[in-house]
Amino acid sequence: MAEMEERELLLRSLKGYLTGLAESGVDELLFEAAPREELPAASAGTTPAAAAVTVGDMPPATDDGAGAVAATSEPSPSAPVAAAAEPSLRQEGEPGSGLLFLMSGEGFAGAPGGLLAKIIAGMKFKRDEVCLVSFEAGQDQEAMARALAAKVAGLAPQVVVSLGEEATSLLLNDRTPLARLRGRFHELKGMAVMPTLHPEALLSDEGLKRHVWEDMKLVMRRLGRG
């Protein structure tokens, strides 16, 4: 009951207030709403604030196995290239001998080696009284030349017989055809080098044997076996 009376009193007061305003000429009332917090206007092409994240702000992606893009890894340094192996040489006979034979092939094995053994016997030497160094033909020429030079220097023979074009050119570092080099001695760091034909050439043409024998007679005289 008291609330109803209070409401009626409030309405009568409001009615009286409005009547007074009307009588004074006021016919419109303005109501100002409470100010709202204004949001900054987003400019064209700008990502909303909730999503305004630059690439630099993003954490690096990782490959978690669920389809995420993996971050680019730094390139690993190149593995060092393995150095080329030095050519292998076969050595047979007496390393301290004053007479060294040098040729491409398989040493005393095979038909060329067997023929060389006969030539050495004809020179009044036993096979184990001389030294033979052989190598595989067609290898890297510079590396082979270094290997042969080191081997010959270490053996330090009095006379070196280079059998064939390849052995002669590698030892003397001379591309002159063998036909022009054979038949005479060439000095090499205090050693005498006699270039001659490879035994394999003699197997193909027996007429060449006399040229090799003439060269071997010069070697025998140089060594006091003439």
PyMOL commands that place a pseudoatom at each C-alpha (Angstrom):
pseudoatom trace, name=CA, resn=MET, resi=1, chain=A, elem=C, hetatm=0, pos=[0.000, 0.000, 0.000]
pseudoatom trace, name=CA, resn=ALA, resi=2, chain=A, elem=C, hetatm=0, pos=[2.820, 2.397, 0.889]
pseudoatom trace, name=CA, resn=GLU, resi=3, chain=A, elem=C, hetatm=0, pos=[4.579, 1.613, -2.420]
pseudoatom trace, name=CA, resn=MET, resi=4, chain=A, elem=C, hetatm=0, pos=[1.491, 2.476, -4.418]
pseudoatom trace, name=CA, resn=GLU, resi=5, chain=A, elem=C, hetatm=0, pos=[1.107, 5.720, -2.633]
pseudoatom trace, name=CA, resn=GLU, resi=6, chain=A, elem=C, hetatm=0, pos=[4.763, 6.553, -3.253]
pseudoatom trace, name=CA, resn=ARG, resi=7, chain=A, elem=C, hetatm=0, pos=[4.371, 5.755, -6.976]
pseudoatom trace, name=CA, resn=GLU, resi=8, chain=A, elem=C, hetatm=0, pos=[1.265, 7.927, -7.275]
pseudoatom trace, name=CA, resn=LEU, resi=9, chain=A, elem=C, hetatm=0, pos=[3.117, 10.732, -5.515]
pseudoatom trace, name=CA, resn=LEU, resi=10, chain=A, elem=C, hetatm=0, pos=[6.055, 10.374, -7.920]
pseudoatom trace, name=CA, resn=LEU, resi=11, chain=A, elem=C, hetatm=0, pos=[3.782, 10.384, -10.954]
pseudoatom trace, name=CA, resn=ARG, resi=12, chain=A, elem=C, hetatm=0, pos=[1.922, 13.469, -9.756]
pseudoatom trace, name=CA, resn=SER, resi=13, chain=A, elem=C, hetatm=0, pos=[5.216, 15.236, -9.159]
pseudoatom trace, name=CA, resn=LEU, resi=14, chain=A, elem=C, hetatm=0, pos=[6.509, 14.256, -12.629]
pseudoatom trace, name=CA, resn=LYS, resi=15, chain=A, elem=C, hetatm=0, pos=[3.252, 15.336, -14.233]
pseudoatom trace, name=CA, resn=GLY, resi=16, chain=A, elem=C, hetatm=0, pos=[3.444, 18.641, -12.461]
pseudoatom trace, name=CA, resn=TYR, resi=17, chain=A, elem=C, hetatm=0, pos=[7.076, 19.055, -13.591]
pseudoatom trace, name=CA, resn=LEU, resi=18, chain=A, elem=C, hetatm=0, pos=[6.242, 18.329, -17.215]
pseudoatom trace, name=CA, resn=THR, resi=19, chain=A, elem=C, hetatm=0, pos=[3.221, 20.630, -17.091]
pseudoatom trace, name=CA, resn=GLY, resi=20, chain=A, elem=C, hetatm=0, pos=[5.423, 23.378, -15.738]
pseudoatom trace, name=CA, resn=LEU, resi=21, chain=A, elem=C, hetatm=0, pos=[7.935, 22.847, -18.544]
pseudoatom trace, name=CA, resn=ALA, resi=22, chain=A, elem=C, hetatm=0, pos=[5.204, 22.921, -21.152]
pseudoatom trace, name=CA, resn=GLU, resi=23, chain=A, elem=C, hetatm=0, pos=[3.818, 26.131, -19.760]
pseudoatom trace, name=CA, resn=SER, resi=24, chain=A, elem=C, hetatm=0, pos=[7.313, 27.655, -19.885]
pseudoatom trace, name=CA, resn=GLY, resi=25, chain=A, elem=C, hetatm=0, pos=[7.631, 26.785, -23.598]
pseudoatom trace, name=CA, resn=VAL, resi=26, chain=A, elem=C, hetatm=0, pos=[9.824, 23.649, -23.475]
pseudoatom trace, name=CA, resn=ASP, resi=27, chain=A, elem=C, hetatm=0, pos=[8.416, 21.093, -25.870]
pseudoatom trace, name=CA, resn=GLU, resi=28, chain=A, elem=C, hetatm=0, pos=[11.412, 18.708, -26.302]
pseudoatom trace, name=CA, resn=LEU, resi=29, chain=A, elem=C, hetatm=0, pos=[13.693, 16.988, -23.902]
pseudoatom trace, name=CA, resn=LEU, resi=30, chain=A, elem=C, hetatm=0, pos=[17.163, 15.665, -24.845]
pseudoatom trace, name=CA, resn=PHE, resi=31, chain=A, elem=C, hetatm=0, pos=[18.571, 12.614, -23.134]
pseudoatom trace, name=CA, resn=GLU, resi=32, chain=A, elem=C, hetatm=0, pos=[22.387, 12.075, -23.365]
pseudoatom trace, name=CA, resn=ALA, resi=33, chain=A, elem=C, hetatm=0, pos=[23.436, 8.491, -23.204]
pseudoatom trace, name=CA, resn=ALA, resi=34, chain=A, elem=C, hetatm=0, pos=[26.384, 7.500, -21.125]
pseudoatom trace, name=CA, resn=PRO, resi=35, chain=A, elem=C, hetatm=0, pos=[29.629, 7.744, -23.204]
pseudoatom trace, name=CA, resn=ARG, resi=36, chain=A, elem=C, hetatm=0, pos=[30.864, 4.465, -24.592]
pseudoatom trace, name=CA, resn=GLU, resi=37, chain=A, elem=C, hetatm=0, pos=[34.541, 3.546, -25.014]
pseudoatom trace, name=CA, resn=GLU, resi=38, chain=A, elem=C, hetatm=0, pos=[35.338, 4.196, -28.642]
pseudoatom trace, name=CA, resn=LEU, resi=39, chain=A, elem=C, hetatm=0, pos=[37.360, 1.708, -30.564]
pseudoatom trace, name=CA, resn=PRO, resi=40, chain=A, elem=C, hetatm=0, pos=[40.033, 2.975, -32.981]
pseudoatom trace, name=CA, resn=ALA, resi=41, chain=A, elem=C, hetatm=0, pos=[38.808, 2.824, -36.530]
pseudoatom trace, name=CA, resn=ALA, resi=42, chain=A, elem=C, hetatm=0, pos=[40.618, 0.173, -38.562]
pseudoatom trace, name=CA, resn=SER, resi=43, chain=A, elem=C, hetatm=0, pos=[42.154, 1.604, -41.687]
pseudoatom trace, name=CA, resn=ALA, resi=44, chain=A, elem=C, hetatm=0, pos=[41.718, -0.137, -44.987]
pseudoatom trace, name=CA, resn=GLY, resi=45, chain=A, elem=C, hetatm=0, pos=[44.003, -3.143, -45.402]
pseudoatom trace, name=CA, resn=THR, resi=46, chain=A, elem=C, hetatm=0, pos=[44.848, -3.304, -41.689]
pseudoatom trace, name=CA, resn=THR, resi=47, chain=A, elem=C, hetatm=0, pos=[44.443, -6.531, -39.773]
pseudoatom trace, name=CA, resn=PRO, resi=48, chain=A, elem=C, hetatm=0, pos=[42.078, -6.245, -36.761]
pseudoatom trace, name=CA, resn=ALA, resi=49, chain=A, elem=C, hetatm=0, pos=[43.787, -5.719, -33.439]
pseudoatom trace, name=CA, resn=ALA, resi=50, chain=A, elem=C, hetatm=0, pos=[43.031, -9.234, -32.300]
pseudoatom trace, name=CA, resn=ALA, resi=51, chain=A, elem=C, hetatm=0, pos=[44.901, -10.622, -35.295]
pseudoatom trace, name=CA, resn=ALA, resi=52, chain=A, elem=C, hetatm=0, pos=[47.457, -7.848, -35.879]
pseudoatom trace, name=CA, resn=VAL, resi=53, chain=A, elem=C, hetatm=0, pos=[50.558, -9.991, -35.589]
pseudoatom trace, name=CA, resn=THR, resi=54, chain=A, elem=C, hetatm=0, pos=[53.570, -9.440, -37.824]
pseudoatom trace, name=CA, resn=VAL, resi=55, chain=A, elem=C, hetatm=0, pos=[55.736, -12.216, -39.178]
pseudoatom trace, name=CA, resn=GLY, resi=56, chain=A, elem=C, hetatm=0, pos=[58.607, -11.160, -36.950]
pseudoatom trace, name=CA, resn=ASP, resi=57, chain=A, elem=C, hetatm=0, pos=[56.400, -11.611, -33.871]
pseudoatom trace, name=CA, resn=MET, resi=58, chain=A, elem=C, hetatm=0, pos=[55.524, -15.182, -34.732]
pseudoatom trace, name=CA, resn=PRO, resi=59, chain=A, elem=C, hetatm=0, pos=[57.496, -17.983, -33.065]
pseudoatom trace, name=CA, resn=PRO, resi=60, chain=A, elem=C, hetatm=0, pos=[59.523, -20.185, -35.448]
pseudoatom trace, name=CA, resn=ALA, resi=61, chain=A, elem=C, hetatm=0, pos=[57.525, -23.054, -36.863]
pseudoatom trace, name=CA, resn=THR, resi=62, chain=A, elem=C, hetatm=0, pos=[58.527, -26.547, -35.912]
pseudoatom trace, name=CA, resn=ASP, resi=63, chain=A, elem=C, hetatm=0, pos=[57.823, -29.881, -37.463]
pseudoatom trace, name=CA, resn=ASP, resi=64, chain=A, elem=C, hetatm=0, pos=[55.763, -31.632, -34.803]
pseudoatom trace, name=CA, resn=GLY, resi=65, chain=A, elem=C, hetatm=0, pos=[54.628, -34.413, -37.133]
pseudoatom trace, name=CA, resn=ALA, resi=66, chain=A, elem=C, hetatm=0, pos=[51.109, -32.884, -37.419]
pseudoatom trace, name=CA, resn=GLY, resi=67, chain=A, elem=C, hetatm=0, pos=[51.569, -31.086, -40.721]
pseudoatom trace, name=CA, resn=ALA, resi=68, chain=A, elem=C, hetatm=0, pos=[53.259, -27.927, -39.361]
pseudoatom trace, name=CA, resn=VAL, resi=69, chain=A, elem=C, hetatm=0, pos=[55.876, -26.358, -41.612]
pseudoatom trace, name=CA, resn=ALA, resi=70, chain=A, elem=C, hetatm=0, pos=[59.372, -26.930, -40.328]
pseudoatom trace, name=CA, resn=ALA, resi=71, chain=A, elem=C, hetatm=0, pos=[61.670, -23.957, -39.846]
pseudoatom trace, name=CA, resn=THR, resi=72, chain=A, elem=C, hetatm=0, pos=[64.467, -23.661, -42.370]
pseudoatom trace, name=CA, resn=SER, resi=73, chain=A, elem=C, hetatm=0, pos=[67.651, -25.099, -40.950]
pseudoatom trace, name=CA, resn=GLU, resi=74, chain=A, elem=C, hetatm=0, pos=[71.097, -23.767, -41.613]
pseudoatom trace, name=CA, resn=PRO, resi=75, chain=A, elem=C, hetatm=0, pos=[72.933, -25.664, -44.366]
pseudoatom trace, name=CA, resn=SER, resi=76, chain=A, elem=C, hetatm=0, pos=[75.436, -28.059, -42.942]
pseudoatom trace, name=CA, resn=PRO, resi=77, chain=A, elem=C, hetatm=0, pos=[79.031, -27.499, -43.997]
pseudoatom trace, name=CA, resn=SER, resi=78, chain=A, elem=C, hetatm=0, pos=[80.208, -29.672, -46.840]
pseudoatom trace, name=CA, resn=ALA, resi=79, chain=A, elem=C, hetatm=0, pos=[82.000, -32.845, -45.818]
pseudoatom trace, name=CA, resn=PRO, resi=80, chain=A, elem=C, hetatm=0, pos=[85.714, -32.693, -46.539]
pseudoatom trace, name=CA, resn=VAL, resi=81, chain=A, elem=C, hetatm=0, pos=[86.639, -34.390, -49.768]
pseudoatom trace, name=CA, resn=ALA, resi=82, chain=A, elem=C, hetatm=0, pos=[88.717, -37.432, -49.183]
pseudoatom trace, name=CA, resn=ALA, resi=83, chain=A, elem=C, hetatm=0, pos=[92.225, -37.089, -50.565]
pseudoatom trace, name=CA, resn=ALA, resi=84, chain=A, elem=C, hetatm=0, pos=[92.986, -39.254, -53.587]
pseudoatom trace, name=CA, resn=ALA, resi=85, chain=A, elem=C, hetatm=0, pos=[94.936, -42.383, -52.679]
pseudoatom trace, name=CA, resn=GLU, resi=86, chain=A, elem=C, hetatm=0, pos=[98.529, -42.544, -53.842]
pseudoatom trace, name=CA, resn=PRO, resi=87, chain=A, elem=C, hetatm=0, pos=[99.165, -45.060, -56.639]
pseudoatom trace, name=CA, resn=SER, resi=88, chain=A, elem=C, hetatm=0, pos=[100.334, -48.453, -55.450]
pseudoatom trace, name=CA, resn=LEU, resi=89, chain=A, elem=C, hetatm=0, pos=[103.637, -49.890, -56.638]
pseudoatom trace, name=CA, resn=ARG, resi=90, chain=A, elem=C, hetatm=0, pos=[104.776, -53.510, -56.694]
pseudoatom trace, name=CA, resn=GLN, resi=91, chain=A, elem=C, hetatm=0, pos=[108.343, -54.170, -55.641]
pseudoatom trace, name=CA, resn=GLU, resi=92, chain=A, elem=C, hetatm=0, pos=[110.139, -57.490, -56.175]
pseudoatom trace, name=CA, resn=GLY, resi=93, chain=A, elem=C, hetatm=0, pos=[113.706, -58.714, -55.850]
pseudoatom trace, name=CA, resn=GLU, resi=94, chain=A, elem=C, hetatm=0, pos=[116.628, -57.102, -54.035]
pseudoatom trace, name=CA, resn=PRO, resi=95, chain=A, elem=C, hetatm=0, pos=[115.897, -53.492, -53.001]
pseudoatom trace, name=CA, resn=GLY, resi=96, chain=A, elem=C, hetatm=0, pos=[119.599, -52.764, -52.443]
pseudoatom trace, name=CA, resn=SER, resi=97, chain=A, elem=C, hetatm=0, pos=[120.568, -53.915, -55.911]
pseudoatom trace, name=CA, resn=GLY, resi=98, chain=A, elem=C, hetatm=0, pos=[122.487, -51.549, -58.174]
pseudoatom trace, name=CA, resn=LEU, resi=99, chain=A, elem=C, hetatm=0, pos=[120.176, -52.503, -61.055]
pseudoatom trace, name=CA, resn=LEU, resi=100, chain=A, elem=C, hetatm=0, pos=[116.506, -51.500, -61.068]
pseudoatom trace, name=CA, resn=PHE, resi=101, chain=A, elem=C, hetatm=0, pos=[113.943, -52.421, -63.716]
pseudoatom trace, name=CA, resn=LEU, resi=102, chain=A, elem=C, hetatm=0, pos=[110.834, -50.246, -63.983]
pseudoatom trace, name=CA, resn=MET, resi=103, chain=A, elem=C, hetatm=0, pos=[107.730, -51.100, -66.016]
pseudoatom trace, name=CA, resn=SER, resi=104, chain=A, elem=C, hetatm=0, pos=[103.939, -51.085, -66.139]
pseudoatom trace, name=CA, resn=GLY, resi=105, chain=A, elem=C, hetatm=0, pos=[102.209, -54.421, -65.610]
pseudoatom trace, name=CA, resn=GLU, resi=106, chain=A, elem=C, hetatm=0, pos=[102.161, -57.206, -63.030]
pseudoatom trace, name=CA, resn=GLY, resi=107, chain=A, elem=C, hetatm=0, pos=[105.846, -57.564, -62.362]
pseudoatom trace, name=CA, resn=PHE, resi=108, chain=A, elem=C, hetatm=0, pos=[107.307, -61.008, -62.983]
pseudoatom trace, name=CA, resn=ALA, resi=109, chain=A, elem=C, hetatm=0, pos=[103.817, -62.486, -63.299]
pseudoatom trace, name=CA, resn=GLY, resi=110, chain=A, elem=C, hetatm=0, pos=[102.416, -63.281, -66.742]
pseudoatom trace, name=CA, resn=ALA, resi=111, chain=A, elem=C, hetatm=0, pos=[104.103, -63.644, -70.105]
pseudoatom trace, name=CA, resn=PRO, resi=112, chain=A, elem=C, hetatm=0, pos=[105.815, -60.183, -70.151]
pseudoatom trace, name=CA, resn=GLY, resi=113, chain=A, elem=C, hetatm=0, pos=[107.286, -60.813, -66.682]
pseudoatom trace, name=CA, resn=GLY, resi=114, chain=A, elem=C, hetatm=0, pos=[108.466, -64.262, -67.723]
pseudoatom trace, name=CA, resn=LEU, resi=115, chain=A, elem=C, hetatm=0, pos=[110.250, -62.806, -70.753]
pseudoatom trace, name=CA, resn=LEU, resi=116, chain=A, elem=C, hetatm=0, pos=[111.891, -60.154, -68.578]
pseudoatom trace, name=CA, resn=ALA, resi=117, chain=A, elem=C, hetatm=0, pos=[113.168, -62.907, -66.259]
pseudoatom trace, name=CA, resn=LYS, resi=118, chain=A, elem=C, hetatm=0, pos=[114.838, -64.558, -69.300]
pseudoatom trace, name=CA, resn=ILE, resi=119, chain=A, elem=C, hetatm=0, pos=[116.456, -61.261, -70.320]
pseudoatom trace, name=CA, resn=ILE, resi=120, chain=A, elem=C, hetatm=0, pos=[117.816, -60.818, -66.783]
pseudoatom trace, name=CA, resn=ALA, resi=121, chain=A, elem=C, hetatm=0, pos=[119.189, -64.365, -66.846]
pseudoatom trace, name=CA, resn=GLY, resi=122, chain=A, elem=C, hetatm=0, pos=[120.869, -63.634, -70.195]
pseudoatom trace, name=CA, resn=MET, resi=123, chain=A, elem=C, hetatm=0, pos=[122.574, -60.671, -68.501]
pseudoatom trace, name=CA, resn=LYS, resi=124, chain=A, elem=C, hetatm=0, pos=[124.130, -63.149, -66.000]
pseudoatom trace, name=CA, resn=PHE, resi=125, chain=A, elem=C, hetatm=0, pos=[121.949, -61.931, -63.130]
pseudoatom trace, name=CA, resn=LYS, resi=126, chain=A, elem=C, hetatm=0, pos=[119.676, -63.976, -60.935]
pseudoatom trace, name=CA, resn=ARG, resi=127, chain=A, elem=C, hetatm=0, pos=[116.160, -62.638, -60.558]
pseudoatom trace, name=CA, resn=ASP, resi=128, chain=A, elem=C, hetatm=0, pos=[116.613, -61.989, -56.841]
pseudoatom trace, name=CA, resn=GLU, resi=129, chain=A, elem=C, hetatm=0, pos=[119.826, -60.053, -57.522]
pseudoatom trace, name=CA, resn=VAL, resi=130, chain=A, elem=C, hetatm=0, pos=[117.974, -57.201, -59.223]
pseudoatom trace, name=CA, resn=CYS, resi=131, chain=A, elem=C, hetatm=0, pos=[115.004, -55.076, -58.202]
pseudoatom trace, name=CA, resn=LEU, resi=132, chain=A, elem=C, hetatm=0, pos=[111.792, -54.727, -60.204]
pseudoatom trace, name=CA, resn=VAL, resi=133, chain=A, elem=C, hetatm=0, pos=[109.190, -52.043, -59.570]
pseudoatom trace, name=CA, resn=SER, resi=134, chain=A, elem=C, hetatm=0, pos=[105.932, -52.338, -61.512]
pseudoatom trace, name=CA, resn=PHE, resi=135, chain=A, elem=C, hetatm=0, pos=[102.701, -50.364, -61.567]
pseudoatom trace, name=CA, resn=GLU, resi=136, chain=A, elem=C, hetatm=0, pos=[99.243, -50.474, -63.103]
pseudoatom trace, name=CA, resn=ALA, resi=137, chain=A, elem=C, hetatm=0, pos=[99.116, -48.659, -66.425]
pseudoatom trace, name=CA, resn=GLY, resi=138, chain=A, elem=C, hetatm=0, pos=[96.785, -45.729, -67.095]
pseudoatom trace, name=CA, resn=GLN, resi=139, chain=A, elem=C, hetatm=0, pos=[96.685, -44.236, -63.582]
pseudoatom trace, name=CA, resn=ASP, resi=140, chain=A, elem=C, hetatm=0, pos=[96.852, -40.534, -62.780]
pseudoatom trace, name=CA, resn=GLN, resi=141, chain=A, elem=C, hetatm=0, pos=[100.061, -39.439, -64.450]
pseudoatom trace, name=CA, resn=GLU, resi=142, chain=A, elem=C, hetatm=0, pos=[101.084, -36.708, -62.008]
pseudoatom trace, name=CA, resn=ALA, resi=143, chain=A, elem=C, hetatm=0, pos=[100.469, -38.857, -58.956]
pseudoatom trace, name=CA, resn=MET, resi=144, chain=A, elem=C, hetatm=0, pos=[102.258, -41.817, -60.523]
pseudoatom trace, name=CA, resn=ALA, resi=145, chain=A, elem=C, hetatm=0, pos=[105.249, -39.683, -61.504]
pseudoatom trace, name=CA, resn=ARG, resi=146, chain=A, elem=C, hetatm=0, pos=[105.581, -38.487, -57.890]
pseudoatom trace, name=CA, resn=ALA, resi=147, chain=A, elem=C, hetatm=0, pos=[105.275, -42.027, -56.545]
pseudoatom trace, name=CA, resn=LEU, resi=148, chain=A, elem=C, hetatm=0, pos=[107.884, -43.396, -58.944]
pseudoatom trace, name=CA, resn=ALA, resi=149, chain=A, elem=C, hetatm=0, pos=[110.301, -40.545, -58.265]
pseudoatom trace, name=CA, resn=ALA, resi=150, chain=A, elem=C, hetatm=0, pos=[110.054, -41.162, -54.521]
pseudoatom trace, name=CA, resn=LYS, resi=151, chain=A, elem=C, hetatm=0, pos=[110.471, -44.923, -54.926]
pseudoatom trace, name=CA, resn=VAL, resi=152, chain=A, elem=C, hetatm=0, pos=[113.487, -44.687, -57.232]
pseudoatom trace, name=CA, resn=ALA, resi=153, chain=A, elem=C, hetatm=0, pos=[115.142, -42.072, -55.011]
pseudoatom trace, name=CA, resn=GLY, resi=154, chain=A, elem=C, hetatm=0, pos=[114.667, -44.343, -51.993]
pseudoatom trace, name=CA, resn=LEU, resi=155, chain=A, elem=C, hetatm=0, pos=[116.170, -47.381, -53.736]
pseudoatom trace, name=CA, resn=ALA, resi=156, chain=A, elem=C, hetatm=0, pos=[119.048, -45.314, -55.178]
pseudoatom trace, name=CA, resn=PRO, resi=157, chain=A, elem=C, hetatm=0, pos=[120.194, -47.825, -57.833]
pseudoatom trace, name=CA, resn=GLN, resi=158, chain=A, elem=C, hetatm=0, pos=[123.232, -47.298, -60.020]
pseudoatom trace, name=CA, resn=VAL, resi=159, chain=A, elem=C, hetatm=0, pos=[121.301, -48.023, -63.223]
pseudoatom trace, name=CA, resn=VAL, resi=160, chain=A, elem=C, hetatm=0, pos=[117.561, -47.872, -63.956]
pseudoatom trace, name=CA, resn=VAL, resi=161, chain=A, elem=C, hetatm=0, pos=[116.148, -49.717, -66.963]
pseudoatom trace, name=CA, resn=SER, resi=162, chain=A, elem=C, hetatm=0, pos=[112.792, -48.151, -67.886]
pseudoatom trace, name=CA, resn=LEU, resi=163, chain=A, elem=C, hetatm=0, pos=[110.767, -50.619, -69.924]
pseudoatom trace, name=CA, resn=GLY, resi=164, chain=A, elem=C, hetatm=0, pos=[108.228, -49.092, -72.276]
pseudoatom trace, name=CA, resn=GLU, resi=165, chain=A, elem=C, hetatm=0, pos=[106.877, -45.682, -73.221]
pseudoatom trace, name=CA, resn=GLU, resi=166, chain=A, elem=C, hetatm=0, pos=[104.868, -44.993, -70.046]
pseudoatom trace, name=CA, resn=ALA, resi=167, chain=A, elem=C, hetatm=0, pos=[107.556, -45.909, -67.529]
pseudoatom trace, name=CA, resn=THR, resi=168, chain=A, elem=C, hetatm=0, pos=[110.154, -43.890, -69.434]
pseudoatom trace, name=CA, resn=SER, resi=169, chain=A, elem=C, hetatm=0, pos=[108.062, -40.736, -69.812]
pseudoatom trace, name=CA, resn=LEU, resi=170, chain=A, elem=C, hetatm=0, pos=[106.997, -40.818, -66.142]
pseudoatom trace, name=CA, resn=LEU, resi=171, chain=A, elem=C, hetatm=0, pos=[110.519, -41.340, -64.851]
pseudoatom trace, name=CA, resn=LEU, resi=172, chain=A, elem=C, hetatm=0, pos=[112.263, -38.817, -67.110]
pseudoatom trace, name=CA, resn=ASN, resi=173, chain=A, elem=C, hetatm=0, pos=[109.325, -36.398, -67.365]
pseudoatom trace, name=CA, resn=ASP, resi=174, chain=A, elem=C, hetatm=0, pos=[109.924, -36.475, -71.100]
pseudoatom trace, name=CA, resn=ARG, resi=175, chain=A, elem=C, hetatm=0, pos=[107.299, -36.977, -73.821]
pseudoatom trace, name=CA, resn=THR, resi=176, chain=A, elem=C, hetatm=0, pos=[109.878, -37.713, -76.491]
pseudoatom trace, name=CA, resn=PRO, resi=177, chain=A, elem=C, hetatm=0, pos=[109.016, -40.942, -78.352]
pseudoatom trace, name=CA, resn=LEU, resi=178, chain=A, elem=C, hetatm=0, pos=[110.742, -44.006, -76.914]
pseudoatom trace, name=CA, resn=ALA, resi=179, chain=A, elem=C, hetatm=0, pos=[112.375, -44.803, -80.261]
pseudoatom trace, name=CA, resn=ARG, resi=180, chain=A, elem=C, hetatm=0, pos=[114.426, -41.605, -79.938]
pseudoatom trace, name=CA, resn=LEU, resi=181, chain=A, elem=C, hetatm=0, pos=[115.314, -42.121, -76.256]
pseudoatom trace, name=CA, resn=ARG, resi=182, chain=A, elem=C, hetatm=0, pos=[116.390, -45.772, -76.206]
pseudoatom trace, name=CA, resn=GLY, resi=183, chain=A, elem=C, hetatm=0, pos=[119.915, -46.971, -76.929]
pseudoatom trace, name=CA, resn=ARG, resi=184, chain=A, elem=C, hetatm=0, pos=[121.715, -44.381, -74.745]
pseudoatom trace, name=CA, resn=PHE, resi=185, chain=A, elem=C, hetatm=0, pos=[121.926, -43.457, -71.087]
pseudoatom trace, name=CA, resn=HIS, resi=186, chain=A, elem=C, hetatm=0, pos=[120.133, -40.489, -69.560]
pseudoatom trace, name=CA, resn=GLU, resi=187, chain=A, elem=C, hetatm=0, pos=[121.348, -38.998, -66.298]
pseudoatom trace, name=CA, resn=LEU, resi=188, chain=A, elem=C, hetatm=0, pos=[118.776, -38.561, -63.531]
pseudoatom trace, name=CA, resn=LYS, resi=189, chain=A, elem=C, hetatm=0, pos=[119.946, -37.242, -60.145]
pseudoatom trace, name=CA, resn=GLY, resi=190, chain=A, elem=C, hetatm=0, pos=[123.157, -39.216, -60.177]
pseudoatom trace, name=CA, resn=MET, resi=191, chain=A, elem=C, hetatm=0, pos=[121.576, -42.359, -61.679]
pseudoatom trace, name=CA, resn=ALA, resi=192, chain=A, elem=C, hetatm=0, pos=[121.931, -43.684, -65.219]
pseudoatom trace, name=CA, resn=VAL, resi=193, chain=A, elem=C, hetatm=0, pos=[118.613, -44.437, -66.956]
pseudoatom trace, name=CA, resn=MET, resi=194, chain=A, elem=C, hetatm=0, pos=[118.432, -46.756, -69.955]
pseudoatom trace, name=CA, resn=PRO, resi=195, chain=A, elem=C, hetatm=0, pos=[115.069, -46.576, -71.754]
pseudoatom trace, name=CA, resn=THR, resi=196, chain=A, elem=C, hetatm=0, pos=[114.146, -49.650, -73.775]
pseudoatom trace, name=CA, resn=LEU, resi=197, chain=A, elem=C, hetatm=0, pos=[111.139, -51.550, -75.109]
pseudoatom trace, name=CA, resn=HIS, resi=198, chain=A, elem=C, hetatm=0, pos=[108.522, -53.199, -72.916]
pseudoatom trace, name=CA, resn=PRO, resi=199, chain=A, elem=C, hetatm=0, pos=[108.628, -57.042, -72.903]
pseudoatom trace, name=CA, resn=GLU, resi=200, chain=A, elem=C, hetatm=0, pos=[105.041, -57.043, -74.147]
pseudoatom trace, name=CA, resn=ALA, resi=201, chain=A, elem=C, hetatm=0, pos=[106.206, -55.406, -77.372]
pseudoatom trace, name=CA, resn=LEU, resi=202, chain=A, elem=C, hetatm=0, pos=[108.743, -58.214, -77.847]
pseudoatom trace, name=CA, resn=LEU, resi=203, chain=A, elem=C, hetatm=0, pos=[105.990, -60.817, -77.519]
pseudoatom trace, name=CA, resn=SER, resi=204, chain=A, elem=C, hetatm=0, pos=[104.158, -59.137, -80.383]
pseudoatom trace, name=CA, resn=ASP, resi=205, chain=A, elem=C, hetatm=0, pos=[107.262, -58.753, -82.563]
pseudoatom trace, name=CA, resn=GLU, resi=206, chain=A, elem=C, hetatm=0, pos=[110.242, -60.999, -81.857]
pseudoatom trace, name=CA, resn=GLY, resi=207, chain=A, elem=C, hetatm=0, pos=[112.338, -58.942, -84.270]
pseudoatom trace, name=CA, resn=LEU, resi=208, chain=A, elem=C, hetatm=0, pos=[112.514, -56.237, -81.597]
pseudoatom trace, name=CA, resn=LYS, resi=209, chain=A, elem=C, hetatm=0, pos=[114.413, -58.486, -79.199]
pseudoatom trace, name=CA, resn=ARG, resi=210, chain=A, elem=C, hetatm=0, pos=[117.760, -57.596, -80.743]
pseudoatom trace, name=CA, resn=HIS, resi=211, chain=A, elem=C, hetatm=0, pos=[117.180, -53.889, -79.964]
pseudoatom trace, name=CA, resn=VAL, resi=212, chain=A, elem=C, hetatm=0, pos=[116.549, -54.662, -76.321]
pseudoatom trace, name=CA, resn=TRP, resi=213, chain=A, elem=C, hetatm=0, pos=[119.564, -56.924, -76.152]
pseudoatom trace, name=CA, resn=GLU, resi=214, chain=A, elem=C, hetatm=0, pos=[121.812, -54.167, -77.528]
pseudoatom trace, name=CA, resn=ASP, resi=215, chain=A, elem=C, hetatm=0, pos=[120.510, -51.873, -74.804]
pseudoatom trace, name=CA, resn=MET, resi=216, chain=A, elem=C, hetatm=0, pos=[121.116, -54.526, -72.130]
pseudoatom trace, name=CA, resn=LYS, resi=217, chain=A, elem=C, hetatm=0, pos=[124.716, -54.994, -73.272]
pseudoatom trace, name=CA, resn=LEU, resi=218, chain=A, elem=C, hetatm=0, pos=[125.286, -51.280, -72.560]
pseudoatom trace, name=CA, resn=VAL, resi=219, chain=A, elem=C, hetatm=0, pos=[123.827, -51.774, -69.096]
pseudoatom trace, name=CA, resn=MET, resi=220, chain=A, elem=C, hetatm=0, pos=[126.056, -54.783, -68.446]
pseudoatom trace, name=CA, resn=ARG, resi=221, chain=A, elem=C, hetatm=0, pos=[129.168, -52.823, -69.405]
pseudoatom trace, name=CA, resn=ARG, resi=222, chain=A, elem=C, hetatm=0, pos=[128.079, -49.926, -67.168]
pseudoatom trace, name=CA, resn=LEU, resi=223, chain=A, elem=C, hetatm=0, pos=[127.815, -52.372, -64.255]
pseudoatom trace, name=CA, resn=GLY, resi=224, chain=A, elem=C, hetatm=0, pos=[131.076, -54.182, -65.095]
pseudoatom trace, name=CA, resn=ARG, resi=225, chain=A, elem=C, hetatm=0, pos=[129.343, -57.317, -66.388]
pseudoatom trace, name=CA, resn=GLY, resi=226, chain=A, elem=C, hetatm=0, pos=[130.288, -56.896, -70.049]
for i in range(1, 226): cmd.bond("trace and resi %d" % i, "trace and resi %d" % (i + 1))
show_as sticks, trace
zoom trace
